[in-house]
Amino acid sequence: MIVLLYAEVTKLRGSLALLLAVVAPALPALLVFLGMIGSRKVPAWGSIYLSFSLPVWSLFLMPMTIAAFVALVGQIEHRSRGWDHLLTLPIRRWQLFAAKLVVTVAVIVGMTLLMLAFATAAAALAGSIRGTMPVGTIPWRMVLDRTAAMLVASGLFSVILLWTALRFASFVVPLGVRIAGVLVALSVAIARTDKADYFPWLLQVKVFQSPDPWVYGAIGGVGGAVLAVAMVAAMARQSFR
């Protein structure tokens, strides 16, 4: 399994997927920097994370980035007909897809932590330029708790996106699922209705709107785990010829 994980990481080197995973987390940080430079108010450290960068990441940038990343990962095998080679190797087929799942989860966690690091650096840079650093101390315990809940809650829609990207050779199908999911999530967020709280693309957003964020974390985590097992089992029996 270790060899398979290393092989998956090697495939990402020099690919657009890896570039995306590094660049996308910088976007919330850019917004933090521009917001602090253009505002007369001095924000608190807590609001930079819990009221801005993490909610922005969870609502729009995170789903879009994950969707684009898994689509690119899927295309690595589909375009080069890599399945023809992989599925003839003397290893269990389910391990191939489990390895892709593990690497995808690791990248999602890494992107989110990188986003927090970029946001911290951007706020510090903007504060040094303005001469007024954000007030208060960083509530690391709450930030990390909400971040963990958000990551677990995102498990369900992440597996949906990965499954469609691996299952269909056409880039159009995962793209359509991605656009549909994000548009519904944005529509619900704008309408401020509570009738779609358990929509997969909204679970990680509700983490920052609920007094008990781990309710949504549990739903997304359990749903994602069940769907991940189903995905690995189904893909192991899938014919790509």
C-alpha positions in Angstrom: 0.0 0.0 0.0 2.9 2.3 0.8 4.2 1.8 -2.7 0.8 2.7 -4.2 0.6 5.9 -2.1 4.1 6.9 -3.2 3.1 6.2 -6.9 0.1 8.5 -6.5 2.1 11.3 -5.0 4.7 10.9 -7.8 2.0 11.3 -10.4 1.0 14.7 -8.9 4.5 16.1 -9.2 4.6 18.6 -12.0 0.9 18.3 -12.7 -1.7 21.0 -12.7 -3.4 19.2 -9.8 -0.5 19.9 -7.5 -0.2 23.5 -8.8 -3.9 24.0 -8.0 -3.5 22.6 -4.5 -0.8 25.2 -3.8 -2.3 28.2 -5.5 -6.0 27.9 -4.5 -5.3 28.2 -0.7 -3.6 31.6 -1.3 -6.9 33.2 -2.6 -8.5 33.7 0.9 -5.2 35.1 2.1 -5.2 37.6 -0.7 -8.7 38.6 0.2 -7.6 39.0 3.9 -4.7 41.2 2.8 -6.8 43.4 0.5 -9.6 43.7 3.1 -7.2 44.8 5.9 -5.4 47.3 3.6 -8.6 48.8 2.4 -10.4 49.0 5.7 -10.1 51.6 8.5 -11.2 49.1 11.1 -8.7 46.9 12.9 -10.0 43.3 12.8 -9.5 40.7 15.6 -7.5 37.6 14.9 -10.5 35.4 15.6 -12.7 37.2 13.1 -10.0 36.8 10.4 -10.3 33.0 10.7 -13.8 32.3 12.0 -15.7 35.0 10.3 -13.9 35.4 7.0 -11.2 33.1 5.7 -12.6 29.7 6.8 -16.3 30.5 5.8 -15.1 31.8 2.4 -13.0 28.7 1.9 -15.8 26.3 3.0 -18.6 27.9 1.0 -17.0 28.4 -2.4 -13.3 27.9 -2.8 -13.0 24.6 -1.1 -15.7 22.8 -3.1 -14.5 24.3 -6.4 -10.8 23.5 -5.6 -11.6 19.9 -4.6 -13.7 19.4 -7.7 -11.0 20.7 -10.0 -8.3 18.7 -8.2 -10.1 15.3 -8.3 -11.1 15.9 -12.0 -7.4 16.5 -12.8 -6.5 13.4 -10.8 -9.0 11.3 -12.8 -7.8 12.7 -16.1 -4.3 11.5 -15.3 -5.5 7.9 -15.7 -8.2 8.4 -18.3 -6.2 10.5 -20.8 -3.1 8.3 -20.8 -5.2 5.1 -20.6 -3.4 4.4 -17.3 -6.1 2.1 -16.2 -5.0 -0.4 -18.8 -1.7 -0.7 -17.1 -2.8 -0.3 -13.5 -5.5 -2.9 -13.6 -3.1 -5.6 -14.9 -0.7 -5.2 -12.0 -0.5 -8.1 -9.5 -2.2 -6.2 -6.7 -5.7 -6.0 -5.4 -7.8 -3.6 -7.5 -9.5 -2.0 -4.4 -6.1 -0.9 -3.2 -5.6 1.3 -6.2 -8.7 3.3 -5.5 -8.1 3.3 -1.8 -4.7 4.8 -2.4 -6.2 7.6 -4.6 -8.8 8.2 -1.8 -6.1 8.5 0.9 -4.0 10.9 -1.2 -7.0 13.0 -2.0 -8.0 13.3 1.7 -4.4 14.2 2.6 -4.3 16.9 -0.1 -7.6 18.4 1.1 -6.3 18.5 4.7 -3.0 20.0 3.4 -4.7 22.7 1.3 -6.8 23.8 4.3 -3.8 24.0 6.7 -1.9 25.9 4.0 -4.8 28.3 3.6 -4.7 29.0 7.4 -0.9 29.6 7.1 -1.4 31.9 4.2 -4.2 33.8 5.9 -2.0 34.3 9.0 0.9 35.5 6.9 -1.3 37.9 4.9 -2.9 39.4 8.1 0.6 39.9 9.6 1.9 41.5 6.5 -1.1 43.8 6.1 -0.8 44.7 9.8 2.9 45.6 9.5 2.2 47.7 6.4 -0.6 49.6 8.2 1.2 49.8 11.4 -1.7 48.2 13.3 -1.7 44.4 13.8 -5.0 42.5 14.3 -6.1 42.8 17.9 -6.4 40.1 20.5 -4.8 36.6 20.4 -5.4 33.9 17.9 -8.1 31.5 19.4 -6.2 28.4 18.1 -8.3 25.9 20.0 -11.6 27.2 18.4 -10.0 27.7 15.0 -8.6 24.1 14.9 -11.8 22.6 16.3 -13.9 24.3 13.6 -11.3 23.5 10.9 -11.4 19.8 11.9 -15.2 19.8 11.9 -15.2 21.5 8.5 -12.8 18.9 7.0 -14.8 16.0 8.4 -18.1 17.5 7.2 -16.7 17.9 3.7 -16.1 14.2 3.4 -19.4 13.4 1.8 -19.3 15.8 -1.1 -15.5 15.1 -1.6 -16.2 11.4 -2.1 -19.0 12.2 -4.5 -16.7 14.3 -6.6 -13.9 11.8 -6.5 -16.2 8.9 -7.5 -17.5 10.8 -10.5 -14.0 11.9 -11.6 -12.7 8.3 -11.5 -15.8 6.7 -12.9 -16.3 8.8 -16.0 -13.6 9.5 -18.6 -15.3 12.6 -19.8 -14.3 15.8 -18.0 -17.9 17.1 -18.5 -19.6 14.8 -15.9 -17.5 15.8 -12.8 -17.6 19.4 -14.0 -21.4 19.3 -14.2 -21.7 17.7 -10.7 -19.3 20.4 -9.4 -21.2 23.3 -10.9 -24.6 21.9 -9.8 -23.5 21.4 -6.2 -21.9 24.8 -5.8 -24.8 26.6 -7.4 -27.3 24.9 -5.1 -25.1 25.7 -2.1 -24.8 29.3 -3.1 -28.5 29.6 -3.8 -29.4 28.2 -0.4 -26.8 30.5 1.3 -28.2 33.5 -0.4 -31.8 32.6 0.4 -30.9 31.8 4.0 -33.2 28.9 4.2 -32.9 26.0 6.6 -34.6 23.5 4.4 -31.4 22.3 2.8 -29.1 22.1 5.9 -28.1 18.5 5.1 -27.2 19.1 1.4 -23.7 17.6 1.0 -22.2 20.8 -0.3 -23.5 22.8 2.7 -22.5 20.6 5.6 -19.0 22.2 5.9 -20.6 25.7 5.7 -23.1 24.9 8.5 -20.2 24.2 10.7 -19.6 27.9 11.0 -23.3 28.7 11.5 -24.2 26.2 14.1 -23.6 26.3 17.9 -22.8 22.5 17.6 -20.6 22.2 14.5 -19.8 18.5 15.1 -23.4 17.6 14.3 -22.7 18.5 10.7 -19.2 17.1 11.0 -20.6 13.7 12.1 -23.2 13.7 9.2 -20.6 14.5 6.6 -18.0 12.2 8.1 -20.2 9.1 8.5 -21.8 9.7 5.1 -18.4 10.2 3.5 -17.0 7.0 5.1 -19.9 4.9 4.0 -19.8 6.3 0.5 -16.0 5.8 0.3 -16.4 2.1 1.1 -19.1 1.9 -1.6 -16.9 3.8 -4.1 -13.8 1.6 -3.6 -15.9 -1.6 -3.8 -17.7 -0.4 -7.0 -14.6 0.9 -8.7 -12.8 -2.4 -8.0 -15.4 -4.1 -10.2 -15.6 -1.4 -12.8 -14.5 -2.2 -16.4 -12.5 0.6 -18.1 -12.3 -1.0 -21.5 
